[in-house]
Amino acid sequence: MPAKVAAMRMTRVLGAVLAAVVLTTAGCARVVEGTPQANTDPPGSEITEDGSGILIGYHAAPVRIEIFAEPQCPPCGRLQRDYGDEIAEYVGEGRLAVVYRPMTFLDLDGPGYSAHVSNALFLAAGPDTDATTFQKFVQTVWSNQEPEGSAGPSDDELADMASESGISADLVDRIRSGDEGVDIDMMAEQNIQYLTDAAGVAATPAVYDLNEDTLVPLRDDWLSDLMLGLGS
């Protein structure tokens, strides 16, 4: 991957980390007294700075990945069934950060099933939704996947899934009302560009290792290998 693309990728996902970096200048120093305190806040969820992804987990988690997934894609459903609980565990422990990047290329006749589900995901993210709750919503959505080309879940059905997953009542109401959570066209265009830059083709599911700037081969035990530093 060209260095410029890699640099842009790291900037868009990890820009908030820069605020936490301590800068030092030769000849100058400051000693801060006191005992460091562990972060007791649970890992959260937020929309990424570029507006087309949803980050769950701590910014400073040691392992950071992007998951490109299409709501109508059966292998994306299998990925969540096979690895969703592990993702939730590692994210909850603060060891993993995941950026979900929804794709909509299976909406062949304009915004439809995939756009509708993607919008609900963006509505569910934010300060009121911790990372493991959002991950549970992701797993619930993909475990209730309907056949490709169908109308997909209704607003009421998506809202019920969100409520079942623990999403707060006000966000459930927004999902039920069909509020706009994201500019779908912008999100879809941007995410397909990111994926084709990385893989040369828009094929899902795809997992991108942000630490190593490389795609992760989705062989058996890819996630546990990645967490052990063996994946890339």
C-alpha angles and dihedrals in degrees: 000000000000113000091239093057092047091050092050091049093052091045096052095049104033103033092112090060091068091071089064097052115109111225120207130194124205110262094017128093141159126200116211114200124212140065119293112245125218117240104258095181113104116244110272142203130247142161111259121248092254089058096231103088140053118224120206120184136028118321089228096050110139094233118048126180142166121222117203109199137168116212092223095045112109094204088054088056091050091050090057093044092049101038108015095098091049091050090052092049096049093043091049090051090054092243098109136044119193129195110201113208110188118210128205105188092120090065091095097175099044130282110354139121097353095042090049094052093043091053090053090052091055091048090054095054125088146076093318094056121070120211099256092049091053090047090052089053090051091051092047093050094050094041087058093048115154125213117286111268096026124121091258127216119332124237089260092051092048090048091051090051090050092050091048089052094053100257110158119266095246092054091045088054091052091051091048090051092050094237118177111262099171142004095261096197092051093045094048094047094047096046094047089051092051092049096046090048088055102036106017090235138054101246124145146251095037127164121200122198106221093193094055098028092230142109116263115233105236097223122141113299092012091145098049089045090052091050089052091051092252100105104084 
